[in-house]
Amino acid sequence: MKDRMEYPEDDPRHHSIKIREMLSQIVDHVREDVEKIDDPKFQALFETTAEVLTGLDRAYEHAEQKAELAWK
């Protein structure tokens, strides 16, 4: 992941990189919590949370790179 300080504060990438860092921290946290709990429903919820946030992170990455047709 790039360093957000590479971009000025008025550049959306400056902020999207920070958001991606935060999403990554949440994904790591919920995946760690899956191992700490015994309730299968909450384990599934936490794993689903991780998967959804990973997809959202990917969308931010594509926007930063203008990798999708919608971002061009």
PyMOL Python script that loads the backbone (N, CA, C, O; Angstrom):
from pymol import cmd

cmd.read_pdbstr("""\
ATOM      1  N   MET A   1       0.839  -1.168   0.000  1.00  0.00           N
ATOM      2  CA  MET A   1       0.000   0.000   0.000  1.00  0.00           C
ATOM      3  C   MET A   1       0.890   1.239   0.000  1.00  0.00           C
ATOM      4  O   MET A   1       1.921   1.279   0.672  1.00  0.00           O
ATOM      5  N   LYS A   2       0.486   2.226  -0.746  1.00  0.00           N
ATOM      6  CA  LYS A   2       1.257   3.452  -0.835  1.00  0.00           C
ATOM      7  C   LYS A   2       1.141   4.254   0.447  1.00  0.00           C
ATOM      8  O   LYS A   2       0.240   4.032   1.255  1.00  0.00           O
ATOM      9  N   ASP A   3       2.057   5.180   0.622  1.00  0.00           N
ATOM     10  CA  ASP A   3       2.014   6.107   1.750  1.00  0.00           C
ATOM     11  C   ASP A   3       1.140   7.290   1.351  1.00  0.00           C
ATOM     12  O   ASP A   3       1.379   7.938   0.333  1.00  0.00           O
ATOM     13  N   ARG A   4       0.128   7.560   2.164  1.00  0.00           N
ATOM     14  CA  ARG A   4      -0.795   8.644   1.822  1.00  0.00           C
ATOM     15  C   ARG A   4      -0.115  10.001   1.793  1.00  0.00           C
ATOM     16  O   ARG A   4      -0.622  10.937   1.175  1.00  0.00           O
ATOM     17  N   MET A   5       1.038  10.115   2.461  1.00  0.00           N
ATOM     18  CA  MET A   5       1.739  11.394   2.481  1.00  0.00           C
ATOM     19  C   MET A   5       2.376  11.712   1.120  1.00  0.00           C
ATOM     20  O   MET A   5       2.892  12.810   0.913  1.00  0.00           O
ATOM     21  N   GLU A   6       2.337  10.752   0.204  1.00  0.00           N
ATOM     22  CA  GLU A   6       2.822  10.993  -1.158  1.00  0.00           C
ATOM     23  C   GLU A   6       1.905  11.965  -1.899  1.00  0.00           C
ATOM     24  O   GLU A   6       2.290  12.551  -2.910  1.00  0.00           O
ATOM     25  N   TYR A   7       0.697  12.125  -1.386  1.00  0.00           N
ATOM     26  CA  TYR A   7      -0.315  12.927  -2.067  1.00  0.00           C
ATOM     27  C   TYR A   7      -0.732  14.101  -1.189  1.00  0.00           C
ATOM     28  O   TYR A   7      -0.783  13.972   0.034  1.00  0.00           O
ATOM     29  N   PRO A   8      -1.030  15.244  -1.801  1.00  0.00           N
ATOM     30  CA  PRO A   8      -1.508  16.378  -1.003  1.00  0.00           C
ATOM     31  C   PRO A   8      -2.879  16.069  -0.396  1.00  0.00           C
ATOM     32  O   PRO A   8      -3.588  15.180  -0.868  1.00  0.00           O
ATOM     33  N   GLU A   9      -3.237  16.797   0.632  1.00  0.00           N
ATOM     34  CA  GLU A   9      -4.472  16.522   1.360  1.00  0.00           C
ATOM     35  C   GLU A   9      -5.720  16.712   0.513  1.00  0.00           C
ATOM     36  O   GLU A   9      -6.761  16.130   0.818  1.00  0.00           O
ATOM     37  N   ASP A  10      -5.642  17.505  -0.532  1.00  0.00           N
ATOM     38  CA  ASP A  10      -6.818  17.696  -1.384  1.00  0.00           C
ATOM     39  C   ASP A  10      -6.942  16.630  -2.470  1.00  0.00           C
ATOM     40  O   ASP A  10      -7.868  16.673  -3.280  1.00  0.00           O
ATOM     41  N   ASP A  11      -6.016  15.679  -2.489  1.00  0.00           N
ATOM     42  CA  ASP A  11      -6.068  14.557  -3.422  1.00  0.00           C
ATOM     43  C   ASP A  11      -6.864  13.429  -2.765  1.00  0.00           C
ATOM     44  O   ASP A  11      -6.539  13.033  -1.646  1.00  0.00           O
ATOM     45  N   PRO A  12      -7.892  12.904  -3.426  1.00  0.00           N
ATOM     46  CA  PRO A  12      -8.693  11.829  -2.821  1.00  0.00           C
ATOM     47  C   PRO A  12      -7.874  10.610  -2.412  1.00  0.00           C
ATOM     48  O   PRO A  12      -8.236   9.912  -1.465  1.00  0.00           O
ATOM     49  N   ARG A  13      -6.783  10.350  -3.109  1.00  0.00           N
ATOM     50  CA  ARG A  13      -5.945   9.188  -2.769  1.00  0.00           C
ATOM     51  C   ARG A  13      -5.348   9.317  -1.375  1.00  0.00           C
ATOM     52  O   ARG A  13      -5.158   8.312  -0.690  1.00  0.00           O
ATOM     53  N   HIS A  14      -5.051  10.543  -0.946  1.00  0.00           N
ATOM     54  CA  HIS A  14      -4.537  10.778   0.402  1.00  0.00           C
ATOM     55  C   HIS A  14      -5.500  10.187   1.431  1.00  0.00           C
ATOM     56  O   HIS A  14      -5.079   9.545   2.393  1.00  0.00           O
ATOM     57  N   HIS A  15      -6.773  10.406   1.221  1.00  0.00           N
ATOM     58  CA  HIS A  15      -7.796   9.960   2.171  1.00  0.00           C
ATOM     59  C   HIS A  15      -8.170   8.490   1.961  1.00  0.00           C
ATOM     60  O   HIS A  15      -8.419   7.768   2.925  1.00  0.00           O
ATOM     61  N   SER A  16      -8.208   8.054   0.712  1.00  0.00           N
ATOM     62  CA  SER A  16      -8.585   6.661   0.472  1.00  0.00           C
ATOM     63  C   SER A  16      -7.535   5.702   1.001  1.00  0.00           C
ATOM     64  O   SER A  16      -7.874   4.605   1.444  1.00  0.00           O
ATOM     65  N   ILE A  17      -6.281   6.085   0.966  1.00  0.00           N
ATOM     66  CA  ILE A  17      -5.225   5.242   1.520  1.00  0.00           C
ATOM     67  C   ILE A  17      -5.408   5.097   3.027  1.00  0.00           C
ATOM     68  O   ILE A  17      -5.232   4.007   3.570  1.00  0.00           O
ATOM     69  N   LYS A  18      -5.759   6.187   3.705  1.00  0.00           N
ATOM     70  CA  LYS A  18      -6.016   6.132   5.140  1.00  0.00           C
ATOM     71  C   LYS A  18      -7.217   5.232   5.435  1.00  0.00           C
ATOM     72  O   LYS A  18      -7.180   4.436   6.374  1.00  0.00           O
ATOM     73  N   ILE A  19      -8.260   5.353   4.654  1.00  0.00           N
ATOM     74  CA  ILE A  19      -9.437   4.505   4.839  1.00  0.00           C
ATOM     75  C   ILE A  19      -9.071   3.040   4.641  1.00  0.00           C
ATOM     76  O   ILE A  19      -9.516   2.179   5.400  1.00  0.00           O
ATOM     77  N   ARG A  20      -8.260   2.754   3.624  1.00  0.00           N
ATOM     78  CA  ARG A  20      -7.837   1.378   3.378  1.00  0.00           C
ATOM     79  C   ARG A  20      -7.021   0.823   4.542  1.00  0.00           C
ATOM     80  O   ARG A  20      -7.141  -0.356   4.876  1.00  0.00           O
ATOM     81  N   GLU A  21      -6.193   1.665   5.160  1.00  0.00           N
ATOM     82  CA  GLU A  21      -5.434   1.237   6.334  1.00  0.00           C
ATOM     83  C   GLU A  21      -6.392   0.866   7.468  1.00  0.00           C
ATOM     84  O   GLU A  21      -6.207  -0.148   8.142  1.00  0.00           O
ATOM     85  N   MET A  22      -7.409   1.691   7.667  1.00  0.00           N
ATOM     86  CA  MET A  22      -8.383   1.433   8.719  1.00  0.00           C
ATOM     87  C   MET A  22      -9.172   0.156   8.430  1.00  0.00           C
ATOM     88  O   MET A  22      -9.402  -0.647   9.334  1.00  0.00           O
ATOM     89  N   LEU A  23      -9.584  -0.036   7.184  1.00  0.00           N
ATOM     90  CA  LEU A  23     -10.303  -1.251   6.812  1.00  0.00           C
ATOM     91  C   LEU A  23      -9.450  -2.486   7.082  1.00  0.00           C
ATOM     92  O   LEU A  23      -9.945  -3.494   7.585  1.00  0.00           O
ATOM     93  N   SER A  24      -8.185  -2.399   6.750  1.00  0.00           N
ATOM     94  CA  SER A  24      -7.272  -3.520   6.964  1.00  0.00           C
ATOM     95  C   SER A  24      -7.158  -3.854   8.454  1.00  0.00           C
ATOM     96  O   SER A  24      -7.122  -5.025   8.830  1.00  0.00           O
ATOM     97  N   GLN A  25      -7.103  -2.836   9.285  1.00  0.00           N
ATOM     98  CA  GLN A  25      -7.025  -3.061  10.732  1.00  0.00           C
ATOM     99  C   GLN A  25      -8.286  -3.759  11.239  1.00  0.00           C
ATOM    100  O   GLN A  25      -8.204  -4.662  12.072  1.00  0.00           O
ATOM    101  N   ILE A  26      -9.445  -3.346  10.739  1.00  0.00           N
ATOM    102  CA  ILE A  26     -10.691  -3.984  11.164  1.00  0.00           C
ATOM    103  C   ILE A  26     -10.733  -5.434  10.688  1.00  0.00           C
ATOM    104  O   ILE A  26     -11.133  -6.320  11.444  1.00  0.00           O
ATOM    105  N   VAL A  27     -10.328  -5.683   9.450  1.00  0.00           N
ATOM    106  CA  VAL A  27     -10.307  -7.049   8.924  1.00  0.00           C
ATOM    107  C   VAL A  27      -9.414  -7.931   9.802  1.00  0.00           C
ATOM    108  O   VAL A  27      -9.802  -9.038  10.176  1.00  0.00           O
ATOM    109  N   ASP A  28      -8.234  -7.440  10.124  1.00  0.00           N
ATOM    110  CA  ASP A  28      -7.328  -8.211  10.984  1.00  0.00           C
ATOM    111  C   ASP A  28      -7.977  -8.482  12.344  1.00  0.00           C
ATOM    112  O   ASP A  28      -7.885  -9.589  12.874  1.00  0.00           O
ATOM    113  N   HIS A  29      -8.625  -7.473  12.895  1.00  0.00           N
ATOM    114  CA  HIS A  29      -9.236  -7.603  14.214  1.00  0.00           C
ATOM    115  C   HIS A  29     -10.358  -8.641  14.227  1.00  0.00           C
ATOM    116  O   HIS A  29     -10.391  -9.508  15.100  1.00  0.00           O
ATOM    117  N   VAL A  30     -11.272  -8.555  13.266  1.00  0.00           N
ATOM    118  CA  VAL A  30     -12.388  -9.514  13.280  1.00  0.00           C
ATOM    119  C   VAL A  30     -11.911 -10.933  12.986  1.00  0.00           C
ATOM    120  O   VAL A  30     -12.477 -11.893  13.510  1.00  0.00           O
ATOM    121  N   ARG A  31     -10.887 -11.078  12.164  1.00  0.00           N
ATOM    122  CA  ARG A  31     -10.365 -12.426  11.897  1.00  0.00           C
ATOM    123  C   ARG A  31      -9.683 -13.001  13.137  1.00  0.00           C
ATOM    124  O   ARG A  31      -9.760 -14.205  13.382  1.00  0.00           O
ATOM    125  N   GLU A  32      -9.021 -12.158  13.912  1.00  0.00           N
ATOM    126  CA  GLU A  32      -8.443 -12.616  15.174  1.00  0.00           C
ATOM    127  C   GLU A  32      -9.551 -13.005  16.152  1.00  0.00           C
ATOM    128  O   GLU A  32      -9.425 -13.992  16.876  1.00  0.00           O
ATOM    129  N   ASP A  33     -10.628 -12.233  16.172  1.00  0.00           N
ATOM    130  CA  ASP A  33     -11.731 -12.503  17.094  1.00  0.00           C
ATOM    131  C   ASP A  33     -12.447 -13.806  16.773  1.00  0.00           C
ATOM    132  O   ASP A  33     -12.989 -14.447  17.673  1.00  0.00           O
ATOM    133  N   VAL A  34     -12.459 -14.208  15.507  1.00  0.00           N
ATOM    134  CA  VAL A  34     -13.093 -15.476  15.133  1.00  0.00           C
ATOM    135  C   VAL A  34     -12.477 -16.621  15.932  1.00  0.00           C
ATOM    136  O   VAL A  34     -13.174 -17.548  16.343  1.00  0.00           O
ATOM    137  N   GLU A  35     -11.180 -16.547  16.146  1.00  0.00           N
ATOM    138  CA  GLU A  35     -10.472 -17.595  16.879  1.00  0.00           C
ATOM    139  C   GLU A  35     -10.744 -17.546  18.382  1.00  0.00           C
ATOM    140  O   GLU A  35     -10.496 -18.521  19.091  1.00  0.00           O
ATOM    141  N   LYS A  36     -11.247 -16.429  18.862  1.00  0.00           N
ATOM    142  CA  LYS A  36     -11.441 -16.241  20.305  1.00  0.00           C
ATOM    143  C   LYS A  36     -12.839 -16.610  20.788  1.00  0.00           C
ATOM    144  O   LYS A  36     -13.071 -16.715  21.992  1.00  0.00           O
ATOM    145  N   ILE A  37     -13.761 -16.804  19.869  1.00  0.00           N
ATOM    146  CA  ILE A  37     -15.149 -17.062  20.269  1.00  0.00           C
ATOM    147  C   ILE A  37     -15.598 -18.440  19.807  1.00  0.00           C
ATOM    148  O   ILE A  37     -15.043 -19.013  18.870  1.00  0.00           O
ATOM    149  N   ASP A  38     -16.618 -18.958  20.487  1.00  0.00           N
ATOM    150  CA  ASP A  38     -17.117 -20.295  20.168  1.00  0.00           C
ATOM    151  C   ASP A  38     -18.450 -20.289  19.438  1.00  0.00           C
ATOM    152  O   ASP A  38     -18.881 -21.326  18.935  1.00  0.00           O
ATOM    153  N   ASP A  39     -19.100 -19.158  19.372  1.00  0.00           N
ATOM    154  CA  ASP A  39     -20.436 -19.072  18.764  1.00  0.00           C
ATOM    155  C   ASP A  39     -20.311 -19.099  17.241  1.00  0.00           C
ATOM    156  O   ASP A  39     -19.790 -18.151  16.653  1.00  0.00           O
ATOM    157  N   PRO A  40     -20.780 -20.170  16.591  1.00  0.00           N
ATOM    158  CA  PRO A  40     -20.627 -20.291  15.135  1.00  0.00           C
ATOM    159  C   PRO A  40     -21.317 -19.167  14.359  1.00  0.00           C
ATOM    160  O   PRO A  40     -20.839 -18.758  13.301  1.00  0.00           O
ATOM    161  N   LYS A  41     -22.424 -18.676  14.877  1.00  0.00           N
ATOM    162  CA  LYS A  41     -23.112 -17.592  14.168  1.00  0.00           C
ATOM    163  C   LYS A  41     -22.289 -16.315  14.183  1.00  0.00           C
ATOM    164  O   LYS A  41     -22.206 -15.617  13.173  1.00  0.00           O
ATOM    165  N   PHE A  42     -21.686 -16.007  15.313  1.00  0.00           N
ATOM    166  CA  PHE A  42     -20.838 -14.825  15.374  1.00  0.00           C
ATOM    167  C   PHE A  42     -19.541 -15.039  14.589  1.00  0.00           C
ATOM    168  O   PHE A  42     -19.023 -14.100  13.984  1.00  0.00           O
ATOM    169  N   GLN A  43     -19.021 -16.254  14.596  1.00  0.00           N
ATOM    170  CA  GLN A  43     -17.845 -16.526  13.769  1.00  0.00           C
ATOM    171  C   GLN A  43     -18.158 -16.255  12.303  1.00  0.00           C
ATOM    172  O   GLN A  43     -17.359 -15.645  11.591  1.00  0.00           O
ATOM    173  N   ALA A  44     -19.319 -16.710  11.860  1.00  0.00           N
ATOM    174  CA  ALA A  44     -19.729 -16.479  10.468  1.00  0.00           C
ATOM    175  C   ALA A  44     -19.925 -14.988  10.207  1.00  0.00           C
ATOM    176  O   ALA A  44     -19.532 -14.482   9.156  1.00  0.00           O
ATOM    177  N   LEU A  45     -20.528 -14.294  11.153  1.00  0.00           N
ATOM    178  CA  LEU A  45     -20.731 -12.853  11.000  1.00  0.00           C
ATOM    179  C   LEU A  45     -19.405 -12.126  10.902  1.00  0.00           C
ATOM    180  O   LEU A  45     -19.242 -11.248  10.054  1.00  0.00           O
ATOM    181  N   PHE A  46     -18.452 -12.477  11.760  1.00  0.00           N
ATOM    182  CA  PHE A  46     -17.150 -11.819  11.730  1.00  0.00           C
ATOM    183  C   PHE A  46     -16.405 -12.128  10.435  1.00  0.00           C
ATOM    184  O   PHE A  46     -15.771 -11.245   9.858  1.00  0.00           O
ATOM    185  N   GLU A  47     -16.480 -13.372   9.978  1.00  0.00           N
ATOM    186  CA  GLU A  47     -15.809 -13.721   8.725  1.00  0.00           C
ATOM    187  C   GLU A  47     -16.467 -13.011   7.547  1.00  0.00           C
ATOM    188  O   GLU A  47     -15.783 -12.572   6.622  1.00  0.00           O
ATOM    189  N   THR A  48     -17.787 -12.899   7.580  1.00  0.00           N
ATOM    190  CA  THR A  48     -18.494 -12.157   6.528  1.00  0.00           C
ATOM    191  C   THR A  48     -18.081 -10.689   6.555  1.00  0.00           C
ATOM    192  O   THR A  48     -17.884 -10.071   5.509  1.00  0.00           O
ATOM    193  N   THR A  49     -17.952 -10.142   7.749  1.00  0.00           N
ATOM    194  CA  THR A  49     -17.490  -8.758   7.889  1.00  0.00           C
ATOM    195  C   THR A  49     -16.126  -8.588   7.226  1.00  0.00           C
ATOM    196  O   THR A  49     -15.906  -7.630   6.484  1.00  0.00           O
ATOM    197  N   ALA A  50     -15.221  -9.508   7.491  1.00  0.00           N
ATOM    198  CA  ALA A  50     -13.885  -9.444   6.904  1.00  0.00           C
ATOM    199  C   ALA A  50     -13.950  -9.510   5.376  1.00  0.00           C
ATOM    200  O   ALA A  50     -13.244  -8.769   4.692  1.00  0.00           O
ATOM    201  N   GLU A  51     -14.784 -10.383   4.850  1.00  0.00           N
ATOM    202  CA  GLU A  51     -14.890 -10.527   3.403  1.00  0.00           C
ATOM    203  C   GLU A  51     -15.473  -9.278   2.748  1.00  0.00           C
ATOM    204  O   GLU A  51     -14.987  -8.835   1.707  1.00  0.00           O
ATOM    205  N   VAL A  52     -16.501  -8.720   3.349  1.00  0.00           N
ATOM    206  CA  VAL A  52     -17.129  -7.509   2.796  1.00  0.00           C
ATOM    207  C   VAL A  52     -16.136  -6.352   2.823  1.00  0.00           C
ATOM    208  O   VAL A  52     -16.003  -5.622   1.840  1.00  0.00           O
ATOM    209  N   LEU A  53     -15.442  -6.184   3.942  1.00  0.00           N
ATOM    210  CA  LEU A  53     -14.488  -5.080   4.043  1.00  0.00           C
ATOM    211  C   LEU A  53     -13.301  -5.269   3.099  1.00  0.00           C
ATOM    212  O   LEU A  53     -12.744  -4.293   2.595  1.00  0.00           O
ATOM    213  N   THR A  54     -12.916  -6.520   2.860  1.00  0.00           N
ATOM    214  CA  THR A  54     -11.854  -6.791   1.896  1.00  0.00           C
ATOM    215  C   THR A  54     -12.302  -6.383   0.492  1.00  0.00           C
ATOM    216  O   THR A  54     -11.517  -5.825  -0.275  1.00  0.00           O
ATOM    217  N   GLY A  55     -13.557  -6.660   0.158  1.00  0.00           N
ATOM    218  CA  GLY A  55     -14.096  -6.231  -1.136  1.00  0.00           C
ATOM    219  C   GLY A  55     -14.143  -4.718  -1.249  1.00  0.00           C
ATOM    220  O   GLY A  55     -13.848  -4.164  -2.308  1.00  0.00           O
ATOM    221  N   LEU A  56     -14.510  -4.050  -0.172  1.00  0.00           N
ATOM    222  CA  LEU A  56     -14.544  -2.591  -0.162  1.00  0.00           C
ATOM    223  C   LEU A  56     -13.136  -2.018  -0.325  1.00  0.00           C
ATOM    224  O   LEU A  56     -12.938  -1.036  -1.041  1.00  0.00           O
ATOM    225  N   ASP A  57     -12.168  -2.631   0.338  1.00  0.00           N
ATOM    226  CA  ASP A  57     -10.776  -2.217   0.179  1.00  0.00           C
ATOM    227  C   ASP A  57     -10.349  -2.343  -1.287  1.00  0.00           C
ATOM    228  O   ASP A  57      -9.671  -1.467  -1.824  1.00  0.00           O
ATOM    229  N   ARG A  58     -10.746  -3.423  -1.911  1.00  0.00           N
ATOM    230  CA  ARG A  58     -10.408  -3.651  -3.325  1.00  0.00           C
ATOM    231  C   ARG A  58     -11.024  -2.556  -4.204  1.00  0.00           C
ATOM    232  O   ARG A  58     -10.397  -2.097  -5.159  1.00  0.00           O
ATOM    233  N   ALA A  59     -12.246  -2.143  -3.881  1.00  0.00           N
ATOM    234  CA  ALA A  59     -12.899  -1.075  -4.643  1.00  0.00           C
ATOM    235  C   ALA A  59     -12.121   0.241  -4.502  1.00  0.00           C
ATOM    236  O   ALA A  59     -11.943   0.970  -5.478  1.00  0.00           O
ATOM    237  N   TYR A  60     -11.665   0.535  -3.290  1.00  0.00           N
ATOM    238  CA  TYR A  60     -10.849   1.738  -3.085  1.00  0.00           C
ATOM    239  C   TYR A  60      -9.544   1.649  -3.871  1.00  0.00           C
ATOM    240  O   TYR A  60      -9.107   2.627  -4.479  1.00  0.00           O
ATOM    241  N   GLU A  61      -8.934   0.482  -3.855  1.00  0.00           N
ATOM    242  CA  GLU A  61      -7.688   0.289  -4.603  1.00  0.00           C
ATOM    243  C   GLU A  61      -7.910   0.523  -6.093  1.00  0.00           C
ATOM    244  O   GLU A  61      -7.111   1.192  -6.748  1.00  0.00           O
ATOM    245  N   HIS A  62      -8.991  -0.026  -6.622  1.00  0.00           N
ATOM    246  CA  HIS A  62      -9.283   0.164  -8.046  1.00  0.00           C
ATOM    247  C   HIS A  62      -9.544   1.632  -8.357  1.00  0.00           C
ATOM    248  O   HIS A  62      -9.141   2.124  -9.411  1.00  0.00           O
ATOM    249  N   ALA A  63     -10.205   2.326  -7.460  1.00  0.00           N
ATOM    250  CA  ALA A  63     -10.456   3.755  -7.666  1.00  0.00           C
ATOM    251  C   ALA A  63      -9.142   4.530  -7.671  1.00  0.00           C
ATOM    252  O   ALA A  63      -8.944   5.417  -8.502  1.00  0.00           O
ATOM    253  N   GLU A  64      -8.252   4.199  -6.750  1.00  0.00           N
ATOM    254  CA  GLU A  64      -6.950   4.872  -6.689  1.00  0.00           C
ATOM    255  C   GLU A  64      -6.166   4.671  -7.979  1.00  0.00           C
ATOM    256  O   GLU A  64      -5.519   5.592  -8.478  1.00  0.00           O
ATOM    257  N   GLN A  65      -6.232   3.467  -8.507  1.00  0.00           N
ATOM    258  CA  GLN A  65      -5.460   3.115  -9.696  1.00  0.00           C
ATOM    259  C   GLN A  65      -6.214   3.388 -10.995  1.00  0.00           C
ATOM    260  O   GLN A  65      -5.674   3.233 -12.090  1.00  0.00           O
ATOM    261  N   LYS A  66      -7.476   3.798 -10.845  1.00  0.00           N
ATOM    262  CA  LYS A  66      -8.346   3.977 -12.004  1.00  0.00           C
ATOM    263  C   LYS A  66      -8.336   2.718 -12.870  1.00  0.00           C
ATOM    264  O   LYS A  66      -8.267   2.772 -14.098  1.00  0.00           O
ATOM    265  N   ALA A  67      -8.408   1.579 -12.171  1.00  0.00           N
ATOM    266  CA  ALA A  67      -8.270   0.271 -12.831  1.00  0.00           C
ATOM    267  C   ALA A  67      -9.579  -0.213 -13.465  1.00  0.00           C
ATOM    268  O   ALA A  67      -9.545  -1.054 -14.364  1.00  0.00           O
ATOM    269  N   GLU A  68     -10.701   0.286 -13.030  1.00  0.00           N
ATOM    270  CA  GLU A  68     -11.985  -0.139 -13.567  1.00  0.00           C
ATOM    271  C   GLU A  68     -12.496   0.900 -14.563  1.00  0.00           C
ATOM    272  O   GLU A  68     -12.180   2.084 -14.454  1.00  0.00           O
ATOM    273  N   LEU A  69     -13.264   0.458 -15.507  1.00  0.00           N
ATOM    274  CA  LEU A  69     -13.805   1.350 -16.526  1.00  0.00           C
ATOM    275  C   LEU A  69     -14.567   2.518 -15.898  1.00  0.00           C
ATOM    276  O   LEU A  69     -14.499   3.644 -16.391  1.00  0.00           O
ATOM    277  N   ALA A  70     -15.280   2.253 -14.825  1.00  0.00           N
ATOM    278  CA  ALA A  70     -16.066   3.309 -14.170  1.00  0.00           C
ATOM    279  C   ALA A  70     -15.190   4.435 -13.614  1.00  0.00           C
ATOM    280  O   ALA A  70     -15.667   5.557 -13.447  1.00  0.00           O
ATOM    281  N   TRP A  71     -13.925   4.152 -13.328  1.00  0.00           N
ATOM    282  CA  TRP A  71     -13.042   5.153 -12.738  1.00  0.00           C
ATOM    283  C   TRP A  71     -12.220   5.897 -13.780  1.00  0.00           C
ATOM    284  O   TRP A  71     -11.478   6.819 -13.443  1.00  0.00           O
ATOM    285  N   LYS A  72     -12.344   5.507 -15.030  1.00  0.00           N
ATOM    286  CA  LYS A  72     -11.536   6.141 -16.086  1.00  0.00           C
ATOM    287  C   LYS A  72     -12.219   7.383 -16.610  1.00  0.00           C
ATOM    288  O   LYS A  72     -11.690   8.049 -17.501  1.00  0.00           O
TER     289      LYS A  72
END
""", "prot")
cmd.dss("prot")
cmd.show_as("cartoon", "prot")
cmd.util.cbc("prot")
cmd.orient("prot")
